[in-house]
């Protein structure tokens, strides 16, 4: 690994440009566009580990499973996460290979199915709050709740959905393998969807568990444990803003750790939108500092990554 290692955390929604453009070919076209900026980074000398979200794609798998329930056995949630790691990893692997070939760069690309250890006693398991799967009418949701033991919630006026726990990531099981692949000069795709959630018993045996892990928090943990220099989280805007959507809205070029944490405490970033990204970066920077490592975070639009790395746009978060 060289001194410039970045973990780039691409959201699952970034692969779906429009609600009506969610087919596999549509998603692959979105991936092709997103890797252009990532290869710009590689061309500029960065080593890259790519992580990705999978929320919509897991939802598709669960919906297919529901529709086919009379024909084939349903897909457990941890297996659905594994399925998306393979499929989305394949899309990024292929698109990166092709874009690298266009530029005459010879670097292997490896997608690795990644497990993320969680604590079986995490309080999140007592209050499942993360919606997954299809939107249902109330009667159907109640029927699933009684017959399958689901917890359910009404989701933004669009219907009822199953909820599952979202425990904190504790360990990336394949960390040593990811390090070895980086040392061999590979571009690594890992921790898709935050990783497949697993627990470990007293005999060191691991087993999957029905939960979902926040992709940005898992990416922050991976970046910190890899001693990365940068955690880059592409999003739908060029920069982070305060007082968003008001006459006092202000775009931010740079925040230090203390400023970022103060703004989080003030609720400036929106719990369901920008806040998890800023929180993940502040966690990464703080944990890196405890290891004696100076690290930075960057939030910007995917197509603006090249300019943001030149400090011409984006929001930098530093110690």
C-alpha positions in Angstrom: 0.0 0.0 0.0 1.2 3.5 -0.7 0.6 6.5 1.5 -2.6 7.4 -0.3 -5.3 4.9 0.6 -8.9 5.9 0.3 -12.1 4.0 1.2 -14.9 5.2 -1.1 -18.4 4.4 0.1 -20.9 4.5 -2.7 -24.6 4.4 -1.8 -27.0 1.7 -3.1 -29.4 4.4 -4.2 -26.6 5.8 -6.4 -27.1 2.9 -8.7 -30.7 3.8 -9.3 -30.9 7.2 -11.1 -34.7 7.1 -11.3 -37.4 5.0 -9.7 -38.4 3.8 -13.1 -34.8 2.9 -14.1 -34.1 0.1 -11.7 -33.4 -2.8 -14.0 -30.0 -4.5 -13.9 -28.9 -2.8 -17.2 -30.0 0.6 -15.8 -28.0 -0.1 -12.6 -24.9 -1.1 -14.6 -25.0 2.1 -16.6 -25.1 4.0 -13.4 -22.1 2.0 -12.1 -20.2 2.7 -15.4 -20.6 6.4 -14.7 -19.7 6.2 -11.1 -16.4 4.4 -11.7 -15.0 7.2 -14.0 -14.2 9.4 -11.0 -12.9 6.4 -9.0 -10.5 5.6 -11.8 -9.5 9.3 -11.9 -8.3 8.8 -8.3 -6.4 5.6 -9.2 -4.8 7.4 -12.1 -3.7 10.1 -9.6 -2.0 7.6 -7.4 -4.6 6.6 -4.9 -5.1 3.0 -3.7 -8.8 2.4 -3.4 -11.1 0.2 -1.4 -14.7 0.5 -2.7 -17.7 -0.1 -0.5 -21.3 0.1 -1.5 -24.8 0.3 -0.3 -27.5 -2.3 -1.2 -30.8 -1.1 0.4 -32.9 -1.0 -2.8 -31.3 -4.2 -4.2 -32.0 -6.2 -1.0 -35.5 -4.9 -1.2 -35.8 -6.3 -4.7 -34.6 -9.7 -3.6 -37.0 -9.8 -0.6 -39.9 -8.8 -2.9 -39.0 -11.6 -5.4 -38.8 -14.0 -2.5 -42.3 -13.0 -1.4 -43.7 -13.4 -4.9 -42.2 -16.8 -5.3 -43.0 -18.1 -1.8 -45.4 -20.8 -3.1 -42.6 -22.1 -5.4 -39.3 -21.8 -3.6 -38.0 -21.3 -0.1 -37.6 -17.7 1.0 -34.2 -16.0 1.1 -33.0 -15.1 4.6 -31.9 -11.5 5.0 -28.2 -12.3 5.6 -28.2 -14.3 2.4 -29.9 -11.5 0.5 -27.0 -9.2 1.6 -24.5 -11.8 0.4 -26.4 -12.0 -2.9 -26.2 -8.3 -3.4 -22.5 -8.2 -2.6 -21.9 -10.7 -5.4 -24.1 -9.0 -8.0 -23.2 -5.4 -7.2 -19.5 -6.4 -6.7 -19.6 -8.0 -10.2 -21.0 -4.8 -11.7 -18.2 -2.7 -10.2 -15.6 -5.3 -10.9 -16.5 -5.3 -14.6 -17.0 -1.5 -15.0 -13.7 -0.8 -13.2 -11.8 -3.4 -15.3 -13.2 -1.8 -18.5 -12.4 1.8 -17.5 -8.9 0.9 -16.4 -8.3 -0.9 -19.7 -9.5 2.2 -21.6 -6.8 4.2 -19.8 -4.1 1.6 -20.1 -3.9 0.9 -16.4 -3.1 -2.7 -15.4 -4.5 -3.3 -11.9 -6.5 -6.3 -10.8 -10.0 -5.7 -9.3 -11.3 -8.1 -6.7 -14.8 -8.2 -5.1 -14.8 -10.0 -1.8 -17.9 -11.3 0.1 -17.4 -9.6 3.5 -18.8 -10.5 6.9 -19.2 -7.9 9.6 -19.2 -9.0 13.2 -21.9 -7.5 15.5 -22.7 -8.0 19.2 -25.6 -10.3 19.8 -26.5 -8.2 22.8 -26.6 -4.9 20.9 -29.6 -2.9 22.1 -30.7 -2.5 18.4 -32.0 -6.1 18.5 -34.5 -5.1 21.2 -35.9 -2.3 19.0 -35.8 -3.2 15.3 -36.1 0.1 13.4 -34.6 -0.3 9.9 -37.3 -0.7 7.2 -36.6 -3.4 4.6 -38.5 -5.0 1.8 -41.7 -4.2 0.0 -44.3 -1.7 1.0 -47.5 -3.4 2.3 -51.0 -2.5 3.2 -51.7 -2.5 6.9 -53.7 -5.7 6.9 -51.0 -7.7 5.1 -48.3 -6.3 7.3 -50.3 -7.3 10.4 -50.7 -10.8 9.0 -47.0 -11.1 8.5 -46.4 -9.8 11.9 -48.6 -12.5 13.4 -47.5 -15.4 11.2 -43.8 -14.6 10.8 -43.0 -12.7 14.0 -42.1 -9.5 12.1 -41.9 -6.1 13.6 -43.5 -3.5 11.3 -43.7 0.3 10.8 -45.5 2.8 8.7 -42.9 4.3 6.3 -43.3 7.9 5.2 -47.0 7.6 4.2 -46.1 5.0 1.5 -47.3 1.9 3.3 -46.1 -0.6 6.0 -42.8 -2.4 6.0 -40.9 -5.0 8.0 -38.3 -3.6 10.4 -35.1 -5.3 11.4 -32.3 -4.4 13.8 -29.3 -2.2 12.7 -26.5 -3.1 15.2 -23.2 -1.4 15.3 -20.3 -3.0 13.3 -17.6 -4.3 15.6 -15.1 -6.2 13.3 -14.5 -6.8 9.6 -14.0 -10.6 9.5 -12.1 -10.5 6.2 -9.9 -7.6 7.2 -6.6 -9.5 6.9 -7.5 -10.7 3.4 -8.4 -7.2 2.3 -5.0 -6.0 3.6 -3.2 -8.7 1.7 -5.1 -7.9 -1.5 -4.2 -4.2 -1.2 -0.5 -5.1 -0.6 -0.6 -7.0 -3.9 -1.8 -3.9 -5.7 -5.5 -4.9 -6.1 -8.4 -2.6 -6.1 -10.8 -4.1 -3.6 -14.6 -4.1 -3.4 -15.6 -5.0 0.1 -18.2 -4.5 2.9 -21.2 -4.3 0.5 -24.3 -3.2 2.3 -22.2 -2.8 5.5 -21.2 -6.4 5.3 -23.2 -9.6 6.0 -24.1 -9.3 9.8 -22.7 -12.3 11.8 -22.3 -13.1 15.4 -19.6 -15.3 17.0 -20.1 -17.8 19.8 -17.8 -18.9 22.6 -16.3 -21.5 20.4 -15.4 -18.9 17.7 -18.1 -20.2 15.4 -19.9 -17.5 13.4 -23.4 -17.5 12.2 -25.5 -15.1 10.1 -28.2 -13.0 11.8 -31.2 -11.2 10.3 -30.1 -7.5 10.5 -28.7 -4.8 8.4 -25.6 -2.7 9.1 -25.2 0.9 8.3 -22.9 1.0 5.2 -21.2 4.3 6.2 -20.4 3.1 9.8 -19.0 -0.1 8.4 -17.0 1.8 5.9 -15.6 4.0 8.7 -14.6 1.0 10.7 -12.9 -0.6 7.7 -11.1 2.7 6.8 -9.9 3.1 10.4 -8.7 -0.5 10.6 -6.9 -0.2 7.2 -5.2 3.0 8.5 -6.7 4.8 5.4 -5.9 8.4 4.7 -9.3 9.3 3.4 -12.9 8.2 3.8 -14.8 9.5 0.8 -18.6 9.4 0.8 -20.2 10.4 -2.5 -23.7 11.8 -2.2 -26.3 13.7 -4.2 -24.9 17.2 -3.6 -21.5 18.8 -4.1 -21.2 20.0 -0.5 -22.7 19.7 2.9 -24.9 22.6 4.0 -26.2 24.1 7.2 -29.7 25.5 7.5 -30.5 23.4 4.5 -33.5 24.5 2.5 -33.9 27.9 4.3 -32.9 31.4 3.3 -29.9 31.1 5.6 -28.6 28.0 3.8 -24.8 28.0 3.7 -22.5 25.5 1.9 -19.5 24.3 3.8 -16.0 24.0 2.3 -14.3 22.5 5.4 -15.1 21.5 9.0 -12.8 20.5 11.8 -13.8 17.6 14.0 -15.2 19.8 16.8 -17.3 21.9 14.5 -18.7 18.8 12.8 -19.7 17.3 16.1 -21.3 20.5 17.3 -23.4 20.7 14.1 -24.5 17.1 14.5 -25.6 17.9 18.1 -27.6 20.9 16.8 -29.4 18.6 14.3 -28.1 20.5 11.3 -27.7 17.5 8.9 -30.9 15.6 9.1 -31.0 12.2 10.8 -32.1 10.3 7.7 -29.9 12.0 5.1 -26.5 13.8 5.7 -26.1 13.1 9.4 -25.1 9.4 9.2 -22.4 10.4 6.6 -20.9 13.1 8.8 -21.1 10.9 11.9 -19.3 8.1 10.1 -16.5 10.4 9.0 -16.1 12.0 12.5 -15.9 8.5 14.0 -13.3 7.5 11.4 -11.1 10.6 12.1 -11.4 10.3 15.9 -10.6 6.5 16.0 -7.7 7.1 13.5 -6.3 9.8 15.8 -6.4 7.4 18.7 -4.1 5.1 16.6 -1.8 8.1 15.9 -3.0 8.5 12.4 -4.0 11.8 10.7 -7.0 11.1 8.5 -9.6 13.1 6.6 -13.1 12.8 5.3 -14.7 14.2 2.1 -18.3 14.4 1.0 -19.2 15.4 -2.5 -21.1 14.4 -5.6 -19.6 11.4 -7.5 -18.9 13.4 -10.7 -17.2 16.1 -8.6 -14.7 13.8 -6.9 -11.8 14.9 -9.1 -12.4 18.6 -8.4 -13.0 18.0 -4.7 -9.7 16.2 -4.3 -8.2 19.5 -5.7 -10.2 21.4 -3.0 -12.3 23.1 -5.7 -15.6 21.8 -4.3 -16.8 19.2 -1.7 -16.8 19.4 2.1 -13.6 18.3 3.8 -13.7 17.2 7.4 -10.4 17.2 9.2 -9.0 16.8 12.7 
